[in-house]
Amino acid sequence: MDIPGSLRDRKKAATRQSLHEAALRLAMAHGLDGVTVEDIADAVGVSRRTFSNYFANKEDAVLHADRERTRELVSLLEGRPAEEEPWPALRAASRALNRAGAAPDREWVA
């Protein structure tokens, strides 16, 4: 993923992504109830306070990529012609979203 901006912005984005990935990995291994914010922060090598700079709670960290992807999809849908039927618009926006990013997320492919 190519992240524009300053070095600081890129480092912040990398930390956010690392926290998200650790949260997902730990939640899949132990269940969401079996994971704490401290576990996630420790897995990335940051403090709980640093975690809190990026996410409000562990659920927020787990859902980060889905929320970002949903925002992108909504933006693409809003850019579709108003007269376009809903399903073709959604399919076109989904294809555009997948073209814009890396490999499609399996959970988003029907």
ChimeraX commands (.cxc) that place a marker at each C-alpha (Angstrom):
marker #1 position 0.00,0.00,0.00 radius 0.5
marker #1 position 1.50,3.33,-1.06 radius 0.5
marker #1 position 0.79,5.99,1.53 radius 0.5
marker #1 position 1.31,9.59,0.45 radius 0.5
marker #1 position 2.40,12.27,2.86 radius 0.5
marker #1 position 5.22,13.01,5.20 radius 0.5
marker #1 position 7.42,10.42,6.88 radius 0.5
marker #1 position 5.48,11.04,10.08 radius 0.5
marker #1 position 2.18,10.35,8.31 radius 0.5
marker #1 position 3.55,7.14,6.82 radius 0.5
marker #1 position 4.84,5.98,10.21 radius 0.5
marker #1 position 1.46,6.70,11.81 radius 0.5
marker #1 position -0.32,4.77,9.06 radius 0.5
marker #1 position 2.10,1.86,9.49 radius 0.5
marker #1 position 1.53,1.81,13.26 radius 0.5
marker #1 position -2.25,1.89,12.78 radius 0.5
marker #1 position -2.03,-0.98,10.29 radius 0.5
marker #1 position 0.24,-3.00,12.60 radius 0.5
marker #1 position -2.16,-2.54,15.50 radius 0.5
marker #1 position -5.09,-3.57,13.31 radius 0.5
marker #1 position -3.29,-6.68,12.06 radius 0.5
marker #1 position -2.23,-7.67,15.59 radius 0.5
marker #1 position -5.80,-7.19,16.84 radius 0.5
marker #1 position -7.15,-9.43,14.07 radius 0.5
marker #1 position -4.49,-12.08,14.58 radius 0.5
marker #1 position -5.00,-12.20,18.36 radius 0.5
marker #1 position -8.80,-12.15,18.11 radius 0.5
marker #1 position -8.73,-15.04,15.65 radius 0.5
marker #1 position -6.39,-17.01,17.92 radius 0.5
marker #1 position -8.03,-16.29,21.29 radius 0.5
marker #1 position -11.48,-14.89,20.54 radius 0.5
marker #1 position -12.27,-11.22,21.04 radius 0.5
marker #1 position -13.10,-11.72,24.71 radius 0.5
marker #1 position -9.72,-13.39,25.22 radius 0.5
marker #1 position -7.76,-10.36,24.00 radius 0.5
marker #1 position -6.99,-7.12,25.80 radius 0.5
marker #1 position -5.80,-3.78,24.50 radius 0.5
marker #1 position -2.56,-4.47,26.38 radius 0.5
marker #1 position -2.13,-7.74,24.44 radius 0.5
marker #1 position -2.51,-5.90,21.15 radius 0.5
marker #1 position -0.15,-3.09,22.15 radius 0.5
marker #1 position 2.44,-5.60,23.41 radius 0.5
marker #1 position 2.26,-7.56,20.15 radius 0.5
marker #1 position 3.24,-4.42,18.25 radius 0.5
marker #1 position 5.71,-3.15,20.84 radius 0.5
marker #1 position 3.86,0.03,21.76 radius 0.5
marker #1 position 2.26,1.29,24.95 radius 0.5
marker #1 position -1.44,1.17,25.75 radius 0.5
marker #1 position -1.42,4.95,25.51 radius 0.5
marker #1 position -0.03,4.74,21.98 radius 0.5
marker #1 position -2.77,2.22,21.15 radius 0.5
marker #1 position -5.32,4.75,22.43 radius 0.5
marker #1 position -3.93,7.40,20.07 radius 0.5
marker #1 position -5.09,5.22,17.19 radius 0.5
marker #1 position -8.15,3.30,18.41 radius 0.5
marker #1 position -10.83,3.78,21.05 radius 0.5
marker #1 position -10.96,0.07,21.94 radius 0.5
marker #1 position -10.03,-3.40,20.70 radius 0.5
marker #1 position -13.21,-3.67,18.62 radius 0.5
marker #1 position -12.28,-0.48,16.80 radius 0.5
marker #1 position -8.85,-1.95,16.03 radius 0.5
marker #1 position -10.33,-5.21,14.73 radius 0.5
marker #1 position -12.84,-3.44,12.47 radius 0.5
marker #1 position -10.46,-0.76,11.16 radius 0.5
marker #1 position -9.95,-2.18,7.65 radius 0.5
marker #1 position -13.65,-2.94,7.21 radius 0.5
marker #1 position -14.57,0.63,8.15 radius 0.5
marker #1 position -12.00,2.08,5.75 radius 0.5
marker #1 position -13.16,-0.21,2.97 radius 0.5
marker #1 position -16.79,0.69,3.65 radius 0.5
marker #1 position -15.97,4.42,3.47 radius 0.5
marker #1 position -14.23,3.89,0.14 radius 0.5
marker #1 position -17.15,1.86,-1.21 radius 0.5
marker #1 position -19.68,4.52,-0.14 radius 0.5
marker #1 position -17.58,7.21,-1.80 radius 0.5
marker #1 position -17.45,5.21,-5.03 radius 0.5
marker #1 position -21.22,4.61,-4.89 radius 0.5
marker #1 position -21.86,8.31,-4.40 radius 0.5
marker #1 position -19.87,8.95,-7.57 radius 0.5
marker #1 position -22.07,6.67,-9.68 radius 0.5
marker #1 position -24.76,8.19,-11.94 radius 0.5
marker #1 position -27.99,8.88,-10.04 radius 0.5
marker #1 position -30.09,7.11,-12.69 radius 0.5
marker #1 position -28.09,3.87,-12.43 radius 0.5
marker #1 position -29.94,0.91,-10.90 radius 0.5
marker #1 position -28.73,-0.02,-7.38 radius 0.5
marker #1 position -27.27,-3.49,-8.07 radius 0.5
marker #1 position -25.30,-2.51,-11.17 radius 0.5
marker #1 position -24.04,0.55,-9.28 radius 0.5
marker #1 position -22.93,-1.59,-6.35 radius 0.5
marker #1 position -21.21,-4.11,-8.64 radius 0.5
marker #1 position -19.40,-1.33,-10.51 radius 0.5
marker #1 position -18.33,0.37,-7.28 radius 0.5
marker #1 position -17.12,-2.97,-5.87 radius 0.5
marker #1 position -15.09,-3.66,-9.01 radius 0.5
marker #1 position -13.58,-0.17,-8.82 radius 0.5
marker #1 position -12.73,-0.68,-5.16 radius 0.5
marker #1 position -10.98,-3.96,-5.93 radius 0.5
marker #1 position -9.08,-2.43,-8.85 radius 0.5
marker #1 position -7.93,0.46,-6.67 radius 0.5
marker #1 position -6.49,-1.74,-3.94 radius 0.5
marker #1 position -4.56,-4.92,-3.61 radius 0.5
marker #1 position -6.18,-8.34,-3.85 radius 0.5
marker #1 position -9.87,-8.33,-2.94 radius 0.5
marker #1 position -10.66,-9.15,0.67 radius 0.5
marker #1 position -12.27,-12.62,0.69 radius 0.5
marker #1 position -14.92,-11.41,3.11 radius 0.5
marker #1 position -16.03,-8.77,0.59 radius 0.5
marker #1 position -16.25,-11.07,-2.43 radius 0.5
marker #1 position -19.60,-12.79,-2.90 radius 0.5
marker link #1:1,2 radius 0.2
marker link #1:2,3 radius 0.2
marker link #1:3,4 radius 0.2
marker link #1:4,5 radius 0.2
marker link #1:5,6 radius 0.2
marker link #1:6,7 radius 0.2
marker link #1:7,8 radius 0.2
marker link #1:8,9 radius 0.2
marker link #1:9,10 radius 0.2
marker link #1:10,11 radius 0.2
marker link #1:11,12 radius 0.2
marker link #1:12,13 radius 0.2
marker link #1:13,14 radius 0.2
marker link #1:14,15 radius 0.2
marker link #1:15,16 radius 0.2
marker link #1:16,17 radius 0.2
marker link #1:17,18 radius 0.2
marker link #1:18,19 radius 0.2
marker link #1:19,20 radius 0.2
marker link #1:20,21 radius 0.2
marker link #1:21,22 radius 0.2
marker link #1:22,23 radius 0.2
marker link #1:23,24 radius 0.2
marker link #1:24,25 radius 0.2
marker link #1:25,26 radius 0.2
marker link #1:26,27 radius 0.2
marker link #1:27,28 radius 0.2
marker link #1:28,29 radius 0.2
marker link #1:29,30 radius 0.2
marker link #1:30,31 radius 0.2
marker link #1:31,32 radius 0.2
marker link #1:32,33 radius 0.2
marker link #1:33,34 radius 0.2
marker link #1:34,35 radius 0.2
marker link #1:35,36 radius 0.2
marker link #1:36,37 radius 0.2
marker link #1:37,38 radius 0.2
marker link #1:38,39 radius 0.2
marker link #1:39,40 radius 0.2
marker link #1:40,41 radius 0.2
marker link #1:41,42 radius 0.2
marker link #1:42,43 radius 0.2
marker link #1:43,44 radius 0.2
marker link #1:44,45 radius 0.2
marker link #1:45,46 radius 0.2
marker link #1:46,47 radius 0.2
marker link #1:47,48 radius 0.2
marker link #1:48,49 radius 0.2
marker link #1:49,50 radius 0.2
marker link #1:50,51 radius 0.2
marker link #1:51,52 radius 0.2
marker link #1:52,53 radius 0.2
marker link #1:53,54 radius 0.2
marker link #1:54,55 radius 0.2
marker link #1:55,56 radius 0.2
marker link #1:56,57 radius 0.2
marker link #1:57,58 radius 0.2
marker link #1:58,59 radius 0.2
marker link #1:59,60 radius 0.2
marker link #1:60,61 radius 0.2
marker link #1:61,62 radius 0.2
marker link #1:62,63 radius 0.2
marker link #1:63,64 radius 0.2
marker link #1:64,65 radius 0.2
marker link #1:65,66 radius 0.2
marker link #1:66,67 radius 0.2
marker link #1:67,68 radius 0.2
marker link #1:68,69 radius 0.2
marker link #1:69,70 radius 0.2
marker link #1:70,71 radius 0.2
marker link #1:71,72 radius 0.2
marker link #1:72,73 radius 0.2
marker link #1:73,74 radius 0.2
marker link #1:74,75 radius 0.2
marker link #1:75,76 radius 0.2
marker link #1:76,77 radius 0.2
marker link #1:77,78 radius 0.2
marker link #1:78,79 radius 0.2
marker link #1:79,80 radius 0.2
marker link #1:80,81 radius 0.2
marker link #1:81,82 radius 0.2
marker link #1:82,83 radius 0.2
marker link #1:83,84 radius 0.2
marker link #1:84,85 radius 0.2
marker link #1:85,86 radius 0.2
marker link #1:86,87 radius 0.2
marker link #1:87,88 radius 0.2
marker link #1:88,89 radius 0.2
marker link #1:89,90 radius 0.2
marker link #1:90,91 radius 0.2
marker link #1:91,92 radius 0.2
marker link #1:92,93 radius 0.2
marker link #1:93,94 radius 0.2
marker link #1:94,95 radius 0.2
marker link #1:95,96 radius 0.2
marker link #1:96,97 radius 0.2
marker link #1:97,98 radius 0.2
marker link #1:98,99 radius 0.2
marker link #1:99,100 radius 0.2
marker link #1:100,101 radius 0.2
marker link #1:101,102 radius 0.2
marker link #1:102,103 radius 0.2
marker link #1:103,104 radius 0.2
marker link #1:104,105 radius 0.2
marker link #1:105,106 radius 0.2
marker link #1:106,107 radius 0.2
marker link #1:107,108 radius 0.2
marker link #1:108,109 radius 0.2
marker link #1:109,110 radius 0.2
view
